[in-house]
Amino acid sequence: MTKEEINQLLKEKKLEDIIELIEDAEEGYLEELELVESLGLVHDEELNRKVIELLKTLGVKIIYVTDDE
């Protein structure tokens, strides 16, 4: 799935905040992101995985925290 396809899906699902995260990563404003692994960024498992992979390719360090933190 290309970056454009991911962005299109995010637009269709009205997930502008995730699009902004990607844009921030592209511009170098987002270096790391803390995530609760069981929650992820979006409800769609496959799309969530693709967004995280894209962020990693853009140089974002993903830090997984537990539900307790």
N, CA, C and O atoms as a Maestro MAE file, in Angstrom:
{
 s_m_m2io_version
 :::
 2.0.0
}

f_m_ct {
 s_m_title
 :::
 protein
 m_atom[276] {
  # First column is atom index #
  i_m_mmod_type
  r_m_x_coord
  r_m_y_coord
  r_m_z_coord
  i_m_residue_number
  s_m_chain_name
  s_m_pdb_residue_name
  s_m_pdb_atom_name
  i_m_atomic_number
  :::
  1 25 0.851 -1.175 0.000 1 A "MET " " N  " 7
  2 3 0.000 0.000 0.000 1 A "MET " " CA " 6
  3 2 0.900 1.243 0.000 1 A "MET " " C  " 6
  4 15 1.797 1.374 0.833 1 A "MET " " O  " 8
  5 25 0.649 2.132 -0.928 2 A "THR " " N  " 7
  6 3 1.475 3.332 -1.038 2 A "THR " " CA " 6
  7 2 1.027 4.394 -0.036 2 A "THR " " C  " 6
  8 15 -0.044 4.301 0.565 2 A "THR " " O  " 8
  9 25 1.879 5.399 0.123 3 A "LYS " " N  " 7
  10 3 1.546 6.506 1.026 3 A "LYS " " CA " 6
  11 2 0.266 7.202 0.555 3 A "LYS " " C  " 6
  12 15 -0.565 7.598 1.373 3 A "LYS " " O  " 8
  13 25 0.112 7.347 -0.740 4 A "GLU " " N  " 7
  14 3 -1.077 7.988 -1.292 4 A "GLU " " CA " 6
  15 2 -2.339 7.176 -0.997 4 A "GLU " " C  " 6
  16 15 -3.386 7.736 -0.674 4 A "GLU " " O  " 8
  17 25 -2.228 5.855 -1.112 5 A "GLU " " N  " 7
  18 3 -3.372 4.987 -0.805 5 A "GLU " " CA " 6
  19 2 -3.738 5.067 0.676 5 A "GLU " " C  " 6
  20 15 -4.916 5.098 1.033 5 A "GLU " " O  " 8
  21 25 -2.724 5.101 1.525 6 A "ILE " " N  " 7
  22 3 -2.968 5.228 2.962 6 A "ILE " " CA " 6
  23 2 -3.656 6.552 3.250 6 A "ILE " " C  " 6
  24 15 -4.640 6.592 3.989 6 A "ILE " " O  " 8
  25 25 -3.149 7.637 2.671 7 A "ASN " " N  " 7
  26 3 -3.759 8.950 2.880 7 A "ASN " " CA " 6
  27 2 -5.202 8.979 2.389 7 A "ASN " " C  " 6
  28 15 -6.067 9.569 3.035 7 A "ASN " " O  " 8
  29 25 -5.463 8.345 1.249 8 A "GLN " " N  " 7
  30 3 -6.823 8.312 0.710 8 A "GLN " " CA " 6
  31 2 -7.773 7.585 1.668 8 A "GLN " " C  " 6
  32 15 -8.881 8.057 1.923 8 A "GLN " " O  " 8
  33 25 -7.337 6.439 2.196 9 A "LEU " " N  " 7
  34 3 -8.165 5.708 3.156 9 A "LEU " " CA " 6
  35 2 -8.417 6.528 4.404 9 A "LEU " " C  " 6
  36 15 -9.529 6.541 4.932 9 A "LEU " " O  " 8
  37 25 -7.390 7.211 4.876 10 A "LEU " " N  " 7
  38 3 -7.542 8.048 6.073 10 A "LEU " " CA " 6
  39 2 -8.524 9.187 5.813 10 A "LEU " " C  " 6
  40 15 -9.314 9.534 6.692 10 A "LEU " " O  " 8
  41 25 -8.484 9.766 4.625 11 A "LYS " " N  " 7
  42 3 -9.429 10.832 4.265 11 A "LYS " " CA " 6
  43 2 -10.848 10.295 4.223 11 A "LYS " " C  " 6
  44 15 -11.776 10.933 4.721 11 A "LYS " " O  " 8
  45 25 -11.018 9.107 3.622 12 A "GLU " " N  " 7
  46 3 -12.342 8.492 3.531 12 A "GLU " " CA " 6
  47 2 -12.916 8.216 4.920 12 A "GLU " " C  " 6
  48 15 -14.122 8.332 5.138 12 A "GLU " " O  " 8
  49 25 -12.040 7.850 5.854 13 A "LYS " " N  " 7
  50 3 -12.482 7.530 7.220 13 A "LYS " " CA " 6
  51 2 -12.492 8.767 8.123 13 A "LYS " " C  " 6
  52 15 -12.745 8.673 9.324 13 A "LYS " " O  " 8
  53 25 -12.208 9.941 7.514 14 A "LYS " " N  " 7
  54 3 -12.202 11.218 8.230 14 A "LYS " " CA " 6
  55 2 -11.252 11.220 9.427 14 A "LYS " " C  " 6
  56 15 -11.593 11.685 10.514 14 A "LYS " " O  " 8
  57 25 -10.043 10.683 9.193 15 A "LEU " " N  " 7
  58 3 -9.022 10.607 10.236 15 A "LEU " " CA " 6
  59 2 -7.941 11.659 9.971 15 A "LEU " " C  " 6
  60 15 -6.771 11.338 9.761 15 A "LEU " " O  " 8
  61 25 -8.370 12.922 9.989 16 A "GLU " " N  " 7
  62 3 -7.469 14.031 9.688 16 A "GLU " " CA " 6
  63 2 -6.302 14.114 10.662 16 A "GLU " " C  " 6
  64 15 -5.200 14.507 10.279 16 A "GLU " " O  " 8
  65 25 -6.535 13.745 11.922 17 A "ASP " " N  " 7
  66 3 -5.454 13.813 12.909 17 A "ASP " " CA " 6
  67 2 -4.308 12.859 12.563 17 A "ASP " " C  " 6
  68 15 -3.146 13.177 12.819 17 A "ASP " " O  " 8
  69 25 -4.613 11.713 11.994 18 A "ILE " " N  " 7
  70 3 -3.572 10.763 11.588 18 A "ILE " " CA " 6
  71 2 -2.835 11.296 10.362 18 A "ILE " " C  " 6
  72 15 -1.621 11.135 10.243 18 A "ILE " " O  " 8
  73 25 -3.571 11.927 9.457 19 A "ILE " " N  " 7
  74 3 -2.947 12.554 8.289 19 A "ILE " " CA " 6
  75 2 -1.972 13.634 8.752 19 A "ILE " " C  " 6
  76 15 -0.875 13.758 8.206 19 A "ILE " " O  " 8
  77 25 -2.366 14.410 9.750 20 A "GLU " " N  " 7
  78 3 -1.486 15.449 10.292 20 A "GLU " " CA " 6
  79 2 -0.223 14.846 10.912 20 A "GLU " " C  " 6
  80 15 0.859 15.418 10.784 20 A "GLU " " O  " 8
  81 25 -0.352 13.696 11.582 21 A "LEU " " N  " 7
  82 3 0.827 13.022 12.130 21 A "LEU " " CA " 6
  83 2 1.803 12.657 11.014 21 A "LEU " " C  " 6
  84 15 3.012 12.853 11.145 21 A "LEU " " O  " 8
  85 25 1.272 12.129 9.925 22 A "ILE " " N  " 7
  86 3 2.117 11.742 8.792 22 A "ILE " " CA " 6
  87 2 2.792 12.980 8.205 22 A "ILE " " C  " 6
  88 15 3.986 12.956 7.905 22 A "ILE " " O  " 8
  89 25 2.032 14.053 8.042 23 A "GLU " " N  " 7
  90 3 2.610 15.293 7.507 23 A "GLU " " CA " 6
  91 2 3.702 15.826 8.431 23 A "GLU " " C  " 6
  92 15 4.748 16.271 7.959 23 A "GLU " " O  " 8
  93 25 3.468 15.784 9.747 24 A "ASP " " N  " 7
  94 3 4.481 16.227 10.709 24 A "ASP " " CA " 6
  95 2 5.743 15.384 10.589 24 A "ASP " " C  " 6
  96 15 6.855 15.907 10.665 24 A "ASP " " O  " 8
  97 25 5.568 14.076 10.401 25 A "ALA " " N  " 7
  98 3 6.722 13.180 10.243 25 A "ALA " " CA " 6
  99 2 7.487 13.522 8.967 25 A "ALA " " C  " 6
  100 15 8.718 13.537 8.966 25 A "ALA " " O  " 8
  101 25 6.768 13.795 7.888 26 A "GLU " " N  " 7
  102 3 7.407 14.144 6.619 26 A "GLU " " CA " 6
  103 2 8.220 15.431 6.738 26 A "GLU " " C  " 6
  104 15 9.274 15.567 6.118 26 A "GLU " " O  " 8
  105 25 7.724 16.368 7.534 27 A "GLU " " N  " 7
  106 3 8.388 17.660 7.692 27 A "GLU " " CA " 6
  107 2 9.464 17.642 8.778 27 A "GLU " " C  " 6
  108 15 10.141 18.644 9.010 27 A "GLU " " O  " 8
  109 25 9.613 16.486 9.443 28 A "GLY " " N  " 7
  110 3 10.647 16.356 10.459 28 A "GLY " " CA " 6
  111 2 10.245 16.845 11.840 28 A "GLY " " C  " 6
  112 15 11.092 16.976 12.724 28 A "GLY " " O  " 8
  113 25 8.958 17.115 12.033 29 A "TYR " " N  " 7
  114 3 8.485 17.617 13.329 29 A "TYR " " CA " 6
  115 2 8.125 16.500 14.310 29 A "TYR " " C  " 6
  116 15 7.932 16.755 15.499 29 A "TYR " " O  " 8
  117 25 8.037 15.288 13.825 30 A "LEU " " N  " 7
  118 3 7.655 14.161 14.676 30 A "LEU " " CA " 6
  119 2 8.793 13.149 14.671 30 A "LEU " " C  " 6
  120 15 9.049 12.491 13.663 30 A "LEU " " O  " 8
  121 25 9.468 13.032 15.805 31 A "GLU " " N  " 7
  122 3 10.614 12.127 15.900 31 A "GLU " " CA " 6
  123 2 10.262 10.820 16.588 31 A "GLU " " C  " 6
  124 15 10.803 9.766 16.252 31 A "GLU " " O  " 8
  125 25 9.350 10.893 17.555 32 A "GLU " " N  " 7
  126 3 8.929 9.669 18.238 32 A "GLU " " CA " 6
  127 2 7.466 9.771 18.621 32 A "GLU " " C  " 6
  128 15 6.914 10.860 18.775 32 A "GLU " " O  " 8
  129 25 6.858 8.613 18.769 33 A "LEU " " N  " 7
  130 3 5.438 8.537 19.070 33 A "LEU " " CA " 6
  131 2 5.213 7.412 20.061 33 A "LEU " " C  " 6
  132 15 5.611 6.273 19.818 33 A "LEU " " O  " 8
  133 25 4.572 7.734 21.185 34 A "GLU " " N  " 7
  134 3 4.233 6.706 22.165 34 A "GLU " " CA " 6
  135 2 2.848 6.166 21.848 34 A "GLU " " C  " 6
  136 15 1.899 6.922 21.639 34 A "GLU " " O  " 8
  137 25 2.754 4.844 21.816 35 A "LEU " " N  " 7
  138 3 1.491 4.170 21.511 35 A "LEU " " CA " 6
  139 2 1.236 3.054 22.498 35 A "LEU " " C  " 6
  140 15 2.162 2.373 22.940 35 A "LEU " " O  " 8
  141 25 -0.018 2.874 22.839 36 A "VAL " " N  " 7
  142 3 -0.423 1.668 23.550 36 A "VAL " " CA " 6
  143 2 -0.664 0.632 22.462 36 A "VAL " " C  " 6
  144 15 -1.583 0.768 21.654 36 A "VAL " " O  " 8
  145 25 0.167 -0.403 22.448 37 A "GLU " " N  " 7
  146 3 0.141 -1.365 21.344 37 A "GLU " " CA " 6
  147 2 -1.243 -1.979 21.142 37 A "GLU " " C  " 6
  148 15 -1.656 -2.204 20.004 37 A "GLU " " O  " 8
  149 25 -1.956 -2.250 22.219 38 A "SER " " N  " 7
  150 3 -3.266 -2.881 22.089 38 A "SER " " CA " 6
  151 2 -4.304 -1.931 21.481 38 A "SER " " C  " 6
  152 15 -5.336 -2.384 20.984 38 A "SER " " O  " 8
  153 25 -4.042 -0.620 21.516 39 A "LEU " " N  " 7
  154 3 -4.981 0.348 20.951 39 A "LEU " " CA " 6
  155 2 -4.596 0.801 19.557 39 A "LEU " " C  " 6
  156 15 -5.463 0.934 18.694 39 A "LEU " " O  " 8
  157 25 -3.314 1.040 19.318 40 A "GLY " " N  " 7
  158 3 -2.857 1.506 18.022 40 A "GLY " " CA " 6
  159 2 -3.316 2.919 17.720 40 A "GLY " " C  " 6
  160 15 -3.666 3.677 18.625 40 A "GLY " " O  " 8
  161 25 -3.313 3.268 16.450 41 A "LEU " " N  " 7
  162 3 -3.720 4.604 16.013 41 A "LEU " " CA " 6
  163 2 -5.121 4.634 15.425 41 A "LEU " " C  " 6
  164 15 -5.867 5.590 15.634 41 A "LEU " " O  " 8
  165 25 -5.481 3.580 14.683 42 A "VAL " " N  " 7
  166 3 -6.804 3.507 14.052 42 A "VAL " " CA " 6
  167 2 -7.417 2.137 14.336 42 A "VAL " " C  " 6
  168 15 -6.711 1.174 14.637 42 A "VAL " " O  " 8
  169 25 -8.742 2.069 14.235 43 A "HIS " " N  " 7
  170 3 -9.443 0.824 14.559 43 A "HIS " " CA " 6
  171 2 -9.189 -0.299 13.561 43 A "HIS " " C  " 6
  172 15 -9.153 -1.469 13.941 43 A "HIS " " O  " 8
  173 25 -9.015 0.041 12.308 44 A "ASP " " N  " 7
  174 3 -8.759 -0.943 11.257 44 A "ASP " " CA " 6
  175 2 -7.346 -1.499 11.444 44 A "ASP " " C  " 6
  176 15 -6.365 -0.769 11.303 44 A "ASP " " O  " 8
  177 25 -7.246 -2.790 11.760 45 A "GLU " " N  " 7
  178 3 -5.952 -3.405 12.076 45 A "GLU " " CA " 6
  179 2 -4.929 -3.274 10.958 45 A "GLU " " C  " 6
  180 15 -3.777 -2.912 11.199 45 A "GLU " " O  " 8
  181 25 -5.352 -3.570 9.737 46 A "GLU " " N  " 7
  182 3 -4.417 -3.510 8.613 46 A "GLU " " CA " 6
  183 2 -3.979 -2.070 8.351 46 A "GLU " " C  " 6
  184 15 -2.793 -1.807 8.149 46 A "GLU " " O  " 8
  185 25 -4.925 -1.146 8.355 47 A "LEU " " N  " 7
  186 3 -4.587 0.258 8.139 47 A "LEU " " CA " 6
  187 2 -3.682 0.760 9.260 47 A "LEU " " C  " 6
  188 15 -2.745 1.518 9.007 47 A "LEU " " O  " 8
  189 25 -3.951 0.351 10.476 48 A "ASN " " N  " 7
  190 3 -3.105 0.722 11.615 48 A "ASN " " CA " 6
  191 2 -1.669 0.267 11.380 48 A "ASN " " C  " 6
  192 15 -0.727 1.036 11.573 48 A "ASN " " O  " 8
  193 25 -1.510 -0.979 10.966 49 A "ARG " " N  " 7
  194 3 -0.183 -1.531 10.706 49 A "ARG " " CA " 6
  195 2 0.529 -0.743 9.595 49 A "ARG " " C  " 6
  196 15 1.718 -0.443 9.705 49 A "ARG " " O  " 8
  197 25 -0.204 -0.416 8.535 50 A "LYS " " N  " 7
  198 3 0.377 0.319 7.409 50 A "LYS " " CA " 6
  199 2 0.782 1.731 7.821 50 A "LYS " " C  " 6
  200 15 1.836 2.214 7.406 50 A "LYS " " O  " 8
  201 25 -0.039 2.400 8.629 51 A "VAL " " N  " 7
  202 3 0.292 3.752 9.088 51 A "VAL " " CA " 6
  203 2 1.550 3.717 9.950 51 A "VAL " " C  " 6
  204 15 2.431 4.562 9.797 51 A "VAL " " O  " 8
  205 25 1.636 2.757 10.843 52 A "ILE " " N  " 7
  206 3 2.813 2.644 11.706 52 A "ILE " " CA " 6
  207 2 4.059 2.354 10.867 52 A "ILE " " C  " 6
  208 15 5.115 2.937 11.113 52 A "ILE " " O  " 8
  209 25 3.948 1.466 9.883 53 A "GLU " " N  " 7
  210 3 5.079 1.175 8.991 53 A "GLU " " CA " 6
  211 2 5.508 2.436 8.245 53 A "GLU " " C  " 6
  212 15 6.702 2.706 8.113 53 A "GLU " " O  " 8
  213 25 4.530 3.211 7.756 54 A "LEU " " N  " 7
  214 3 4.833 4.445 7.042 54 A "LEU " " CA " 6
  215 2 5.560 5.431 7.957 54 A "LEU " " C  " 6
  216 15 6.553 6.039 7.559 54 A "LEU " " O  " 8
  217 25 5.062 5.584 9.176 55 A "LEU " " N  " 7
  218 3 5.715 6.497 10.116 55 A "LEU " " CA " 6
  219 2 7.154 6.066 10.384 55 A "LEU " " C  " 6
  220 15 8.055 6.900 10.468 55 A "LEU " " O  " 8
  221 25 7.362 4.755 10.519 56 A "LYS " " N  " 7
  222 3 8.724 4.254 10.737 56 A "LYS " " CA " 6
  223 2 9.632 4.571 9.557 56 A "LYS " " C  " 6
  224 15 10.790 4.942 9.750 56 A "LYS " " O  " 8
  225 25 9.117 4.428 8.330 57 A "THR " " N  " 7
  226 3 9.936 4.727 7.154 57 A "THR " " CA " 6
  227 2 10.257 6.220 7.070 57 A "THR " " C  " 6
  228 15 11.240 6.618 6.445 57 A "THR " " O  " 8
  229 25 9.429 7.028 7.699 58 A "LEU " " N  " 7
  230 3 9.665 8.472 7.728 58 A "LEU " " CA " 6
  231 2 10.574 8.877 8.885 58 A "LEU " " C  " 6
  232 15 10.803 10.064 9.119 58 A "LEU " " O  " 8
  233 25 11.094 7.873 9.610 59 A "GLY " " N  " 7
  234 3 12.063 8.137 10.663 59 A "GLY " " CA " 6
  235 2 11.485 8.311 12.054 59 A "GLY " " C  " 6
  236 15 12.198 8.713 12.973 59 A "GLY " " O  " 8
  237 25 10.202 8.014 12.224 60 A "VAL " " N  " 7
  238 3 9.576 8.150 13.533 60 A "VAL " " CA " 6
  239 2 9.869 6.905 14.361 60 A "VAL " " C  " 6
  240 15 9.666 5.781 13.902 60 A "VAL " " O  " 8
  241 25 10.343 7.111 15.573 61 A "LYS " " N  " 7
  242 3 10.585 6.010 16.495 61 A "LYS " " CA " 6
  243 2 9.278 5.737 17.241 61 A "LYS " " C  " 6
  244 15 8.730 6.621 17.900 61 A "LYS " " O  " 8
  245 25 8.792 4.511 17.129 62 A "ILE " " N  " 7
  246 3 7.557 4.117 17.807 62 A "ILE " " CA " 6
  247 2 7.929 3.513 19.163 62 A "ILE " " C  " 6
  248 15 8.703 2.558 19.240 62 A "ILE " " O  " 8
  249 25 7.370 4.079 20.219 63 A "ILE " " N  " 7
  250 3 7.621 3.597 21.576 63 A "ILE " " CA " 6
  251 2 6.314 3.019 22.095 63 A "ILE " " C  " 6
  252 15 5.314 3.724 22.233 63 A "ILE " " O  " 8
  253 25 6.340 1.723 22.380 64 A "TYR " " N  " 7
  254 3 5.132 1.083 22.884 64 A "TYR " " CA " 6
  255 2 5.118 1.137 24.396 64 A "TYR " " C  " 6
  256 15 6.099 0.788 25.054 64 A "TYR " " O  " 8
  257 25 3.997 1.577 24.939 65 A "VAL " " N  " 7
  258 3 3.811 1.629 26.389 65 A "VAL " " CA " 6
  259 2 2.678 0.680 26.747 65 A "VAL " " C  " 6
  260 15 1.866 0.319 25.895 65 A "VAL " " O  " 8
  261 25 2.629 0.285 27.998 66 A "THR " " N  " 7
  262 3 1.566 -0.609 28.442 66 A "THR " " CA " 6
  263 2 0.321 0.191 28.785 66 A "THR " " C  " 6
  264 15 0.369 1.412 28.932 66 A "THR " " O  " 8
  265 25 -0.783 -0.512 28.910 67 A "ASP " " N  " 7
  266 3 -2.054 0.138 29.275 67 A "ASP " " CA " 6
  267 2 -1.941 0.830 30.632 67 A "ASP " " C  " 6
  268 15 -2.655 1.799 30.893 67 A "ASP " " O  " 8
  269 25 -1.070 0.353 31.478 68 A "ASP " " N  " 7
  270 3 -0.921 0.893 32.833 68 A "ASP " " CA " 6
  271 2 -0.212 2.238 32.866 68 A "ASP " " C  " 6
  272 15 -0.412 3.025 33.791 68 A "ASP " " O  " 8
  273 25 0.618 2.507 31.857 69 A "GLU " " N  " 7
  274 3 1.398 3.732 31.840 69 A "GLU " " CA " 6
  275 2 0.521 4.832 31.415 69 A "GLU " " C  " 6
  276 15 0.965 5.977 31.326 69 A "GLU " " O  " 8
  :::
 }
 m_bond[275] {
  # First column is bond index #
  i_m_from
  i_m_to
  i_m_order
  :::
  1 1 2 1
  2 2 3 1
  3 3 4 2
  4 3 5 1
  5 5 6 1
  6 6 7 1
  7 7 8 2
  8 7 9 1
  9 9 10 1
  10 10 11 1
  11 11 12 2
  12 11 13 1
  13 13 14 1
  14 14 15 1
  15 15 16 2
  16 15 17 1
  17 17 18 1
  18 18 19 1
  19 19 20 2
  20 19 21 1
  21 21 22 1
  22 22 23 1
  23 23 24 2
  24 23 25 1
  25 25 26 1
  26 26 27 1
  27 27 28 2
  28 27 29 1
  29 29 30 1
  30 30 31 1
  31 31 32 2
  32 31 33 1
  33 33 34 1
  34 34 35 1
  35 35 36 2
  36 35 37 1
  37 37 38 1
  38 38 39 1
  39 39 40 2
  40 39 41 1
  41 41 42 1
  42 42 43 1
  43 43 44 2
  44 43 45 1
  45 45 46 1
  46 46 47 1
  47 47 48 2
  48 47 49 1
  49 49 50 1
  50 50 51 1
  51 51 52 2
  52 51 53 1
  53 53 54 1
  54 54 55 1
  55 55 56 2
  56 55 57 1
  57 57 58 1
  58 58 59 1
  59 59 60 2
  60 59 61 1
  61 61 62 1
  62 62 63 1
  63 63 64 2
  64 63 65 1
  65 65 66 1
  66 66 67 1
  67 67 68 2
  68 67 69 1
  69 69 70 1
  70 70 71 1
  71 71 72 2
  72 71 73 1
  73 73 74 1
  74 74 75 1
  75 75 76 2
  76 75 77 1
  77 77 78 1
  78 78 79 1
  79 79 80 2
  80 79 81 1
  81 81 82 1
  82 82 83 1
  83 83 84 2
  84 83 85 1
  85 85 86 1
  86 86 87 1
  87 87 88 2
  88 87 89 1
  89 89 90 1
  90 90 91 1
  91 91 92 2
  92 91 93 1
  93 93 94 1
  94 94 95 1
  95 95 96 2
  96 95 97 1
  97 97 98 1
  98 98 99 1
  99 99 100 2
  100 99 101 1
  101 101 102 1
  102 102 103 1
  103 103 104 2
  104 103 105 1
  105 105 106 1
  106 106 107 1
  107 107 108 2
  108 107 109 1
  109 109 110 1
  110 110 111 1
  111 111 112 2
  112 111 113 1
  113 113 114 1
  114 114 115 1
  115 115 116 2
  116 115 117 1
  117 117 118 1
  118 118 119 1
  119 119 120 2
  120 119 121 1
  121 121 122 1
  122 122 123 1
  123 123 124 2
  124 123 125 1
  125 125 126 1
  126 126 127 1
  127 127 128 2
  128 127 129 1
  129 129 130 1
  130 130 131 1
  131 131 132 2
  132 131 133 1
  133 133 134 1
  134 134 135 1
  135 135 136 2
  136 135 137 1
  137 137 138 1
  138 138 139 1
  139 139 140 2
  140 139 141 1
  141 141 142 1
  142 142 143 1
  143 143 144 2
  144 143 145 1
  145 145 146 1
  146 146 147 1
  147 147 148 2
  148 147 149 1
  149 149 150 1
  150 150 151 1
  151 151 152 2
  152 151 153 1
  153 153 154 1
  154 154 155 1
  155 155 156 2
  156 155 157 1
  157 157 158 1
  158 158 159 1
  159 159 160 2
  160 159 161 1
  161 161 162 1
  162 162 163 1
  163 163 164 2
  164 163 165 1
  165 165 166 1
  166 166 167 1
  167 167 168 2
  168 167 169 1
  169 169 170 1
  170 170 171 1
  171 171 172 2
  172 171 173 1
  173 173 174 1
  174 174 175 1
  175 175 176 2
  176 175 177 1
  177 177 178 1
  178 178 179 1
  179 179 180 2
  180 179 181 1
  181 181 182 1
  182 182 183 1
  183 183 184 2
  184 183 185 1
  185 185 186 1
  186 186 187 1
  187 187 188 2
  188 187 189 1
  189 189 190 1
  190 190 191 1
  191 191 192 2
  192 191 193 1
  193 193 194 1
  194 194 195 1
  195 195 196 2
  196 195 197 1
  197 197 198 1
  198 198 199 1
  199 199 200 2
  200 199 201 1
  201 201 202 1
  202 202 203 1
  203 203 204 2
  204 203 205 1
  205 205 206 1
  206 206 207 1
  207 207 208 2
  208 207 209 1
  209 209 210 1
  210 210 211 1
  211 211 212 2
  212 211 213 1
  213 213 214 1
  214 214 215 1
  215 215 216 2
  216 215 217 1
  217 217 218 1
  218 218 219 1
  219 219 220 2
  220 219 221 1
  221 221 222 1
  222 222 223 1
  223 223 224 2
  224 223 225 1
  225 225 226 1
  226 226 227 1
  227 227 228 2
  228 227 229 1
  229 229 230 1
  230 230 231 1
  231 231 232 2
  232 231 233 1
  233 233 234 1
  234 234 235 1
  235 235 236 2
  236 235 237 1
  237 237 238 1
  238 238 239 1
  239 239 240 2
  240 239 241 1
  241 241 242 1
  242 242 243 1
  243 243 244 2
  244 243 245 1
  245 245 246 1
  246 246 247 1
  247 247 248 2
  248 247 249 1
  249 249 250 1
  250 250 251 1
  251 251 252 2
  252 251 253 1
  253 253 254 1
  254 254 255 1
  255 255 256 2
  256 255 257 1
  257 257 258 1
  258 258 259 1
  259 259 260 2
  260 259 261 1
  261 261 262 1
  262 262 263 1
  263 263 264 2
  264 263 265 1
  265 265 266 1
  266 266 267 1
  267 267 268 2
  268 267 269 1
  269 269 270 1
  270 270 271 1
  271 271 272 2
  272 271 273 1
  273 273 274 1
  274 274 275 1
  275 275 276 2
  :::
 }
}
